[in-house]
């Protein structure tokens, strides 16, 4: 496996300004790595839809998994924030990913997946 190219911190900060990519790194920072692409898709769907994993439909999981596989994970891997093994379809956060996530958390306050504001 070759060493990923090094990107300046500003590129990583811009990359993690996207809430989906920030959420992916956040998910990867908590469990024991590596995480399967399928489990990551389910967890991402639960956070976006604010539902338990048991309520995520196969279609919702599949949509998340397609987005992960073709767009989000390759972009994060190209910047060295994750290791994405397409053979085993597993993902883990790199040390650079932890650093970028910590820096982005300092500058982006992550709201809950859904927020309810009462105005009565």
N, C-alpha and C positions, 0 to 999 in steps of 0.2 A: 504494500500500500504506500503510495507516495505522500509526501508531506503537502498539506494544502497550502495554497499561496497565502501570504500574510496581507491583510487589508488594514488600512489605517482605522483607528478607533472611530473616526467620524463616519466612515462607511458602515461600520457595524451599528453605530447609533442610528443612522438613517435606516438601515435594514430592520432594526427592531422598533422603529417608530410605527411600523405596521402592527396593529393589535393582534392579528392572527399569529404572526411569527413570534411576537413577544409571548403570547399564550403558549405556543408550542414549546419554547425554551423554558417557560415556567413549569409546564407539565414534566418536561424532561429533567428538571432540576430536583424534583422531589422523589421519584421512585429509584429503585436500584436499576442502574443501566445494565444492559440495553433494554429498550422498550420495543415491542413489536409495532410495526407500522399499523396493524389492525387495532391494537389496544390504544395507540395514540389517536387514531381516528375516532374511536368510540369516546375517549375522554374529551377530545376536542368538541365533538358533537354534544356531549352532556353539558359542557360549559357554555356553548353558544345557544343551545336550546333550553337551558336551565331545566333539564330533566334527568332522572336517574338513568344509569347505563341500561337497565332492564327495559326502559321505555324507548330506547333508540331503535328505530326500524333498520332493517338491513339496507334499505335504500339510503337512509340518512348517513349510515356508516360508510356505505360505498361512495357517496358523493364526497365526504370528507377524505376518504382514502385516495380517491383520484386526485383531488386537489393537492394532498400531501405529496403523493408519489411524483406527480408531473410538474409541480410548481414550487411549493413551499420548501420541501426537504432538500431538493437539489440546490436551491438558492442559498439556504443556510449552510449546506455542506460546502458549496463553492467558496464561501467566506470563512470557512474553518470554524464555524460556531457549533457544528454537530458533526458526528461521524455517522454516515448513512450507508449501511451495507445493503446494497440492492439485491445481493444474492440471498441473504438470510432475512431481508426486509426488517432489519432492526435499526434502531436509532439511539444514539446517546449524545449527551451534551459534552463538549470539550471544555478544557480550562478556559479557553478564550470565550466560549459561550457563556460560562458562569460569570466571567468578568463583564462581558457586554450586557448580560441580563441585569447584573447588579447596577451597572451604570445607567441602564435604561429605566430601571425601577426608581432610581433617584430622580430622574427627570420626567417620568410619566407615571402619574398616579393611576393605577389600574382600578377602574370601577368594577363593580360586580357585573356578571354577564348580563343581567337585566336589573334595572333600577326602577322603583316605583315611587313616584312623587305625588303625594296627596295635596290637593289644594283646597280642602274644605275647612 
